[in-house]
C-alpha cells in the first residue's frame, strides 16, 4: 500500500507578501502606475475590509468578458 503524503497546511509556495506602500515604491521604480479606477477599487476594498480572496473576485468580475 503506498504511503500517503501528510499535509503541513502550507501551500508549498515560497515567498512573502508586501504591503500596498511597498508595492507602490517598487512599481514607481519600474514605471508602473495605477489607473484612477484601480486606485478607487483598492480604496473601496480597503474601506469594506475585503479579504484578499474577496478582493481578487472583485477584480476578476471587473475584467471578465461577458
C-alpha positions in Angstrom: 0.0 0.0 0.0 1.5 3.4 -1.0 2.2 5.9 1.7 0.0 9.0 1.9 1.6 12.4 2.0 1.0 14.4 5.1 -0.3 17.9 4.7 1.6 20.6 6.6 -1.0 23.1 5.9 1.3 25.1 3.7 0.8 25.6 0.0 4.4 24.9 -0.8 4.9 28.3 -2.4 7.9 30.2 -1.2 7.8 33.9 -0.9 6.4 36.8 1.1 3.7 39.4 0.9 4.5 43.1 0.6 2.1 45.8 1.5 0.5 48.4 -0.6 3.0 51.1 0.2 5.9 48.7 -0.6 4.3 47.7 -3.9 3.8 51.3 -4.8 7.5 52.0 -4.3 8.6 49.1 -6.4 6.1 49.9 -9.1 7.3 53.5 -9.3 10.9 52.3 -9.9 9.5 50.1 -12.7 7.5 53.0 -14.1 4.2 51.3 -13.4 1.3 53.5 -12.2 -2.2 52.5 -11.1 -5.1 54.0 -13.2 -7.6 56.1 -11.2 -10.2 53.3 -11.4 -7.7 50.8 -10.0 -6.9 53.1 -7.1 -10.6 53.7 -6.4 -11.3 50.0 -6.4 -8.4 49.3 -4.0 -9.5 52.1 -1.7 -13.1 50.8 -1.6 -11.9 47.2 -0.9 -9.8 48.6 2.0 -12.8 50.5 3.4 -15.0 47.5 3.2 -12.4 45.3 4.8 -12.4 42.7 2.0 -10.2 39.6 2.4 -7.6 39.1 -0.3 -9.8 36.3 -1.9 -12.8 38.6 -2.0 -10.7 41.4 -3.5 -9.4 39.1 -6.2 -13.1 38.2 -7.0 -13.9 41.9 -7.4 -11.0 42.3 -9.8 -11.9 39.2 -11.8 -15.6 40.4 -12.1 -14.4 43.8 -13.3 -12.3 42.3 -16.2 -14.3 39.2 -17.0 -15.7 39.1 -20.5 -19.4 38.5 -20.7 
